[in-house]
Amino acid sequence: MGVRDLAEAAQVSPTTITRLERGEDLYPRTIEAIRAALESAGVEFVPENGGGTLMAYSSRDIFFDLHENTTP
């Protein structure tokens, strides 16, 4: 799934996906929309080793830290 595909599935702009990849802050509702789109594409969420942060992984071993990039 490319940036444009994920952006379309999550109903956000491709720039928002790029911001996530760079580790920039995103609103919690944006993170949830991206997470839902990734889950629909078959990505599973697992606890990070030694902590409570959730990481997403795909068959291509691409990791996204979806809780470190939130803006309150």
Secondary structure by P-SEA (a helix, b strand, c coil): ccaaaaaaaacccaaaaaaaaacccccaaaaaaaaaaaaaabbbbbbcccccbbbbbccccccccccccccc
